[in-house]
Amino acid sequence: MSALSQVEKISEKYSVSAEEFIRSSVITNLREKQRLLQIERFEILARYQASNVEELNHKITEGTAPEHPAWEDLIEVKNIEQEISEIENDIGAL
């Protein structure tokens, strides 16, 4: 039995259309990815006692955070924030 027919069977069991069942499952999966990224973002910023990218950048610039590895972490946080934003856009598109 194919995965799609299994989804149809399970969605019927819970009185939901297969389309809505898939849609809600995708949203749940994306929200979990977003949650994990937010945790990673928080952990990186917490290393430097910064609450956001701007504060971390300021700490690096003024020398209160070590240049290395803080610059790499700053780039990583920016990438994480971009990915979180893309996930939010994808969820909105659904």
DSSP file (Angstrom, degrees, kcal/mol; ACC not computed):
  #  RESIDUE AA STRUCTURE BP1 BP2  ACC     N-H-->O    O-->H-N    N-H-->O    O-->H-N    TCO  KAPPA ALPHA  PHI   PSI    X-CA   Y-CA   Z-CA
    1    1 A M              0   0    0      0, 0.0     2,-0.0     0, 0.0     5,-0.0   0.000 360.0 360.0 360.0 134.8    0.0    0.0    0.0
    2    2 A S     >  -     0   0    0      1,-0.1     4,-1.9     4,-0.0     5,-0.2  -0.292 360.0-114.4 -74.5 160.1    1.4    3.4   -0.9
    3    3 A A  H  > S+     0   0    0      1,-0.2     4,-2.4     2,-0.2     5,-0.2   0.877 116.0  54.9 -61.0 -38.3    2.0    6.1    1.6
    4    4 A L  H  > S+     0   0    0      1,-0.2     4,-2.4     2,-0.2    -1,-0.2   0.909 107.7  47.6 -65.2 -41.5   -0.7    8.3    0.0
    5    5 A S  H  > S+     0   0    0      2,-0.2     4,-2.1     1,-0.2    -1,-0.2   0.837 110.6  53.2 -69.3 -29.7   -3.3    5.6    0.4
    6    6 A Q  H  X S+     0   0    0     -4,-1.9     4,-2.7     2,-0.2    -2,-0.2   0.909 108.8  49.6 -66.6 -41.3   -2.2    5.1    4.0
    7    7 A V  H  X S+     0   0    0     -4,-2.4     4,-3.1     2,-0.2     5,-0.2   0.921 110.4  50.2 -62.2 -44.2   -2.7    8.8    4.6
    8    8 A E  H  X S+     0   0    0     -4,-2.4     4,-1.9     1,-0.2    -1,-0.2   0.914 111.9  48.2 -60.3 -42.3   -6.1    8.7    3.0
    9    9 A K  H  X S+     0   0    0     -4,-2.1     4,-1.6     2,-0.2    -2,-0.2   0.928 114.9  44.4 -64.3 -45.8   -7.0    5.7    5.2
   10   10 A I  H  X S+     0   0    0     -4,-2.7     4,-1.3     1,-0.2    -2,-0.2   0.903 111.2  53.3 -67.6 -41.2   -5.7    7.4    8.4
   11   11 A S  H  <>S+     0   0    0     -4,-3.1     5,-2.7     1,-0.2     3,-0.2   0.880 107.6  51.7 -63.4 -36.7   -7.4   10.8    7.6
   12   12 A E  H ><5S+     0   0    0     -4,-1.9     3,-1.7    -5,-0.2    -1,-0.2   0.899 103.3  59.1 -63.2 -39.7  -10.7    9.0    7.1
   13   13 A K  H 3<5S+     0   0    0     -4,-1.6    -1,-0.2     1,-0.3    -2,-0.2   0.846 112.2  39.5 -57.1 -35.5  -10.3    7.4   10.5
   14   14 A Y  T 3<5S-     0   0    0     -4,-1.3    -1,-0.3    -3,-0.2    -2,-0.2   0.201 114.7-115.4-102.3  14.8  -10.1   10.9   12.1
   15   15 A S  T < 5S+     0   0    0     -3,-1.7     2,-0.4     1,-0.2    -3,-0.2   0.881  74.5 124.4  55.3  45.8  -12.8   12.4    9.9
   16   16 A V      < -     0   0    0     -5,-2.7    -1,-0.2    -6,-0.1    -2,-0.2  -0.976  66.9-105.8-131.2 144.7  -10.4   14.8    8.1
   17   17 A S     >  -     0   0    0     -2,-0.4     4,-2.7     1,-0.1     5,-0.2  -0.373  29.2-119.9 -66.3 151.1   -9.9   15.2    4.4
   18   18 A A  H  > S+     0   0    0      1,-0.2     4,-2.6     2,-0.2     5,-0.2   0.891 114.6  54.1 -58.4 -40.0   -6.5   13.8    3.2
   19   19 A E  H  > S+     0   0    0      2,-0.2     4,-2.7     1,-0.2    -1,-0.2   0.928 111.4  43.1 -61.8 -46.2   -5.6   17.3    2.0
   20   20 A E  H  > S+     0   0    0      2,-0.2     4,-2.8     1,-0.2     5,-0.2   0.873 112.7  53.8 -67.8 -36.9   -6.2   18.9    5.4
   21   21 A F  H  X S+     0   0    0     -4,-2.7     4,-1.7     2,-0.2    -2,-0.2   0.924 113.0  42.6 -62.9 -44.9   -4.5   16.0    7.2
   22   22 A I  H  X S+     0   0    0     -4,-2.6     4,-2.6     2,-0.2    -2,-0.2   0.926 114.2  51.9 -66.6 -45.7   -1.4   16.5    5.0
   23   23 A R  H  X S+     0   0    0     -4,-2.7     4,-2.4     1,-0.2    -2,-0.2   0.934 112.0  44.8 -57.5 -49.3   -1.6   20.3    5.3
   24   24 A S  H  X S+     0   0    0     -4,-2.8     4,-2.3     1,-0.2    -1,-0.2   0.850 112.7  52.6 -67.0 -33.0   -1.8   20.2    9.1
   25   25 A S  H  X S+     0   0    0     -4,-1.7     4,-2.3    -5,-0.2    -1,-0.2   0.907 109.7  47.9 -67.4 -41.9    1.0   17.6    9.3
   26   26 A V  H  X S+     0   0    0     -4,-2.6     4,-2.7     2,-0.2    -2,-0.2   0.920 112.0  49.8 -64.6 -43.6    3.3   19.8    7.1
   27   27 A I  H  X S+     0   0    0     -4,-2.4     4,-2.7     2,-0.2    -2,-0.2   0.919 110.7  49.9 -61.6 -43.6    2.5   22.8    9.3
   28   28 A T  H  X S+     0   0    0     -4,-2.3     4,-2.0     2,-0.2    -1,-0.2   0.913 111.7  48.5 -60.9 -42.9    3.3   20.8   12.4
   29   29 A N  H  X S+     0   0    0     -4,-2.3     4,-2.1     2,-0.2    -2,-0.2   0.918 112.6  47.5 -63.5 -44.4    6.6   19.6   11.0
   30   30 A L  H  X S+     0   0    0     -4,-2.7     4,-2.5     1,-0.2    -2,-0.2   0.893 109.8  52.8 -65.0 -40.3    7.6   23.1   10.0
   31   31 A R  H  X S+     0   0    0     -4,-2.7     4,-2.5     2,-0.2    -1,-0.2   0.882 108.8  50.8 -62.7 -37.9    6.6   24.5   13.4
   32   32 A E  H  X S+     0   0    0     -4,-2.0     4,-2.3     2,-0.2    -2,-0.2   0.916 110.3  48.5 -66.8 -42.4    8.9   21.9   15.0
   33   33 A K  H  X S+     0   0    0     -4,-2.1     4,-2.1     1,-0.2    -2,-0.2   0.915 112.5  49.6 -60.4 -42.3   11.8   22.8   12.7
   34   34 A Q  H  X S+     0   0    0     -4,-2.5     4,-2.4     2,-0.2    -2,-0.2   0.903 109.1  51.7 -63.5 -42.4   11.1   26.5   13.6
   35   35 A R  H  X S+     0   0    0     -4,-2.5     4,-2.0     2,-0.2    -2,-0.2   0.915 110.1  48.6 -61.5 -44.5   11.1   25.7   17.3
   36   36 A L  H  X S+     0   0    0     -4,-2.3     4,-2.2     1,-0.2    -1,-0.2   0.883 111.3  50.1 -64.9 -38.6   14.4   23.8   17.1
   37   37 A L  H  X S+     0   0    0     -4,-2.1     4,-2.7     2,-0.2    -1,-0.2   0.891 108.5  52.6 -65.5 -39.4   16.0   26.7   15.2
   38   38 A Q  H  X S+     0   0    0     -4,-2.4     4,-2.5     2,-0.2    -2,-0.2   0.880 108.8  50.3 -64.5 -37.3   14.7   29.2   17.8
   39   39 A I  H  X S+     0   0    0     -4,-2.0     4,-2.6     2,-0.2    -2,-0.2   0.931 111.0  48.6 -64.0 -45.8   16.3   27.1   20.5
   40   40 A E  H  X S+     0   0    0     -4,-2.2     4,-2.2     2,-0.2    -2,-0.2   0.915 111.8  49.7 -60.3 -43.6   19.6   27.1   18.6
   41   41 A R  H  X S+     0   0    0     -4,-2.7     4,-2.5     1,-0.2     5,-0.2   0.932 111.7  48.4 -59.4 -47.7   19.4   30.9   18.1
   42   42 A F  H  X S+     0   0    0     -4,-2.5     4,-2.6     1,-0.2    -2,-0.2   0.907 110.0  51.8 -61.4 -43.1   18.7   31.4   21.8
   43   43 A E  H  X S+     0   0    0     -4,-2.6     4,-1.2     2,-0.2    -1,-0.2   0.899 111.2  47.0 -62.4 -41.6   21.6   29.2   22.8
   44   44 A I  H >X S+     0   0    0     -4,-2.2     4,-0.6     1,-0.2     3,-0.5   0.952 115.0  45.0 -65.7 -48.7   24.1   31.0   20.6
   45   45 A L  H ><>S+     0   0    0     -4,-2.5     5,-2.5     1,-0.2     3,-1.1   0.868 107.8  59.1 -63.7 -35.9   22.9   34.5   21.8
   46   46 A A  H ><5S+     0   0    0     -4,-2.6     3,-1.3     1,-0.3    -1,-0.2   0.817  93.0  67.2 -64.1 -30.6   22.9   33.3   25.4
   47   47 A R  H <<5S+     0   0    0     -4,-1.2    -1,-0.3    -3,-0.5    -2,-0.2   0.824 112.8  32.3 -56.7 -30.2   26.7   32.5   25.1
   48   48 A Y  T <<5S-     0   0    0     -3,-1.1    -1,-0.3    -4,-0.6    -2,-0.2   0.242 112.0-116.1-111.1  10.6   27.3   36.2   24.7
   49   49 A Q  T < 5 +     0   0    0     -3,-1.3     2,-0.4     1,-0.2    -3,-0.2   0.906  69.3 142.2  49.5  46.6   24.4   37.4   27.0
   50   50 A A      < -     0   0    0     -5,-2.5    -1,-0.2    -8,-0.1    -2,-0.1  -0.890  45.8-158.8-114.7 146.5   22.9   39.0   23.9
   51   51 A S  S    S+     0   0    0     -2,-0.4     2,-0.3     1,-0.1    -1,-0.1   0.609  74.3   4.7 -99.5 -13.8   19.2   39.2   23.2
   52   52 A N  S  > S-     0   0    0     -7,-0.1     4,-2.1     1,-0.1     5,-0.2  -0.951  81.8 -90.0-158.3 176.4   19.4   39.8   19.5
   53   53 A V  H  > S+     0   0    0     -2,-0.3     4,-2.9     1,-0.2     5,-0.2   0.894 120.7  54.1 -61.5 -43.0   21.7   40.1   16.5
   54   54 A E  H  > S+     0   0    0      1,-0.2     4,-2.4     2,-0.2    -1,-0.2   0.905 108.8  48.3 -61.4 -41.8   22.2   43.8   16.9
   55   55 A E  H  > S+     0   0    0      2,-0.2     4,-2.3     1,-0.2    -1,-0.2   0.906 112.5  48.3 -66.4 -41.1   23.3   43.4   20.5
   56   56 A L  H  X S+     0   0    0     -4,-2.1     4,-2.3     2,-0.2    -2,-0.2   0.926 111.4  50.5 -63.5 -44.1   25.7   40.6   19.6
   57   57 A N  H  X S+     0   0    0     -4,-2.9     4,-2.6     1,-0.2    -2,-0.2   0.911 110.3  50.2 -59.1 -43.2   27.1   42.7   16.8
   58   58 A H  H  X S+     0   0    0     -4,-2.4     4,-2.7    -5,-0.2     6,-0.2   0.912 109.4  50.8 -62.3 -43.4   27.6   45.7   19.2
   59   59 A K  H  X>S+     0   0    0     -4,-2.3     5,-1.6     2,-0.2     6,-1.6   0.883 111.9  47.4 -63.4 -38.9   29.4   43.5   21.8
   60   60 A I  H ><5S+     0   0    0     -4,-2.3     3,-0.5     4,-0.2    -2,-0.2   0.940 113.3  48.6 -65.8 -46.4   31.8   42.2   19.1
   61   61 A T  H 3<5S+     0   0    0     -4,-2.6    -2,-0.2     1,-0.2    -1,-0.2   0.890 114.3  44.1 -62.4 -42.3   32.4   45.7   17.8
   62   62 A E  H 3<5S-     0   0    0     -4,-2.7    -1,-0.2    -5,-0.2    -2,-0.2   0.587 114.6-116.3 -82.5  -8.2   33.1   47.2   21.3
   63   63 A G  T <<5S+     0   0    0     -4,-0.8    -3,-0.2    -3,-0.5    -4,-0.1   0.573  83.3 117.1  89.2   9.1   35.2   44.2   22.2
   64   64 A T  S   <S+     0   0    0     -5,-1.6    -4,-0.2    -6,-0.2    -5,-0.1   0.600  76.3  50.5 -85.4 -10.1   33.1   42.8   25.1
   65   65 A A  S    S-     0   0    0     -6,-1.6    -2,-0.2    -7,-0.1    -1,-0.1  -0.982 102.7-102.7-121.1 138.6   32.6   39.6   23.1
   66   66 A P     >  -     0   0    0      0, 0.0     4,-1.1     0, 0.0     5,-0.2  -0.339  22.3-133.5 -63.2 136.3   35.6   37.7   21.6
   67   67 A E  H  > S+     0   0    0      1,-0.2     4,-2.5     3,-0.2     5,-0.3   0.889  84.3  77.5 -57.5 -39.9   35.9   38.3   17.9
   68   68 A H  H  4 S+     0   0    0      1,-0.3    -1,-0.2     2,-0.2     0, 0.0  -0.976 109.9   2.8-116.7 123.0   36.4   34.6   17.3
   69   69 A P  H  > S+     0   0    0      0, 0.0     4,-2.5     0, 0.0    -1,-0.3  -0.918 119.1  76.4 -99.2  14.8   34.1   32.7   17.4
   70   70 A A  H  X S+     0   0    0     -4,-1.1     4,-2.8     1,-0.2    -2,-0.2   0.855  93.5  53.9 -59.0 -37.3   31.6   35.4   17.9
   71   71 A W  H  X S+     0   0    0     -4,-2.5     4,-2.3     2,-0.2    -1,-0.2   0.931 110.7  46.6 -62.6 -43.4   31.7   36.6   14.2
   72   72 A E  H  > S+     0   0    0     -5,-0.3     4,-2.4     1,-0.2    -2,-0.2   0.912 113.4  49.0 -63.7 -41.1   30.9   33.0   13.1
   73   73 A D  H  X S+     0   0    0     -4,-2.5     4,-2.7     2,-0.2    -2,-0.2   0.879 108.2  54.3 -65.6 -36.8   28.1   32.8   15.6
   74   74 A L  H  X S+     0   0    0     -4,-2.8     4,-2.3    -5,-0.2    -2,-0.2   0.932 109.9  46.6 -61.0 -45.6   26.7   36.1   14.5
   75   75 A I  H  X S+     0   0    0     -4,-2.3     4,-2.3     1,-0.2    -2,-0.2   0.910 111.8  51.9 -61.7 -42.3   26.6   34.8   10.9
   76   76 A E  H  X S+     0   0    0     -4,-2.4     4,-2.6     1,-0.2    -2,-0.2   0.913 109.0  49.5 -62.1 -43.5   25.0   31.6   12.1
   77   77 A V  H  X S+     0   0    0     -4,-2.7     4,-2.8     2,-0.2    -1,-0.2   0.910 109.9  51.3 -63.2 -41.6   22.3   33.5   14.0
   78   78 A K  H  X S+     0   0    0     -4,-2.3     4,-2.0     2,-0.2    -1,-0.2   0.915 111.4  47.9 -61.0 -41.9   21.6   35.6   11.0
   79   79 A N  H  X S+     0   0    0     -4,-2.3     4,-2.4     2,-0.2    -2,-0.2   0.902 111.4  50.4 -64.7 -40.9   21.2   32.5    8.9
   80   80 A I  H  X S+     0   0    0     -4,-2.6     4,-2.7     2,-0.2    -2,-0.2   0.922 109.4  50.7 -62.6 -44.4   19.0   30.9   11.5
   81   81 A E  H  X S+     0   0    0     -4,-2.8     4,-2.2     1,-0.2    -1,-0.2   0.884 110.1  50.5 -62.0 -38.1   16.8   34.0   11.6
   82   82 A Q  H  X S+     0   0    0     -4,-2.0     4,-2.4     2,-0.2    -1,-0.2   0.917 111.0  48.3 -64.4 -43.2   16.5   33.9    7.8
   83   83 A E  H  X S+     0   0    0     -4,-2.4     4,-2.4     2,-0.2    -2,-0.2   0.900 110.0  51.8 -65.7 -39.9   15.5   30.2    7.9
   84   84 A I  H  X S+     0   0    0     -4,-2.7     4,-2.3     1,-0.2    -1,-0.2   0.915 110.7  49.2 -60.1 -43.0   12.9   30.9   10.6
   85   85 A S  H  X S+     0   0    0     -4,-2.2     4,-2.2     2,-0.2    -2,-0.2   0.900 110.0  50.6 -63.6 -41.9   11.5   33.7    8.4
   86   86 A E  H  X S+     0   0    0     -4,-2.4     4,-2.5     2,-0.2    -2,-0.2   0.894 109.2  51.2 -64.1 -39.9   11.3   31.4    5.4
   87   87 A I  H  X S+     0   0    0     -4,-2.4     4,-2.7     2,-0.2     5,-0.2   0.928 108.8  51.3 -62.3 -44.0    9.5   28.7    7.4
   88   88 A E  H  X S+     0   0    0     -4,-2.3     4,-2.3     1,-0.2    -2,-0.2   0.902 110.7  48.8 -60.0 -40.9    7.0   31.3    8.6
   89   89 A N  H  X S+     0   0    0     -4,-2.2     4,-1.9     2,-0.2    -1,-0.2   0.899 110.7  50.7 -64.6 -40.6    6.4   32.3    4.9
   90   90 A D  H  X S+     0   0    0     -4,-2.5     4,-1.0     2,-0.2    -2,-0.2   0.910 110.4  48.9 -64.0 -41.9    6.0   28.7    3.9
   91   91 A I  H >< S+     0   0    0     -4,-2.7     3,-0.7     1,-0.2    -1,-0.2   0.914 110.1  52.0 -63.3 -41.9    3.5   28.2    6.7
   92   92 A G  H 3< S+     0   0    0     -4,-2.3    -1,-0.2     1,-0.2    -2,-0.2   0.852 104.6  56.8 -61.2 -34.5    1.6   31.3    5.5
   93   93 A A  H 3<        0   0    0     -4,-1.9    -1,-0.2     1,-0.3    -2,-0.2   0.739 360.0 360.0 -69.8 -22.7    1.6   29.9    2.0
   94   94 A L    <<        0   0    0     -4,-1.0    -1,-0.3    -3,-0.7    -2,-0.2   0.483 360.0 360.0 -82.1 360.0   -0.2   26.8    3.2
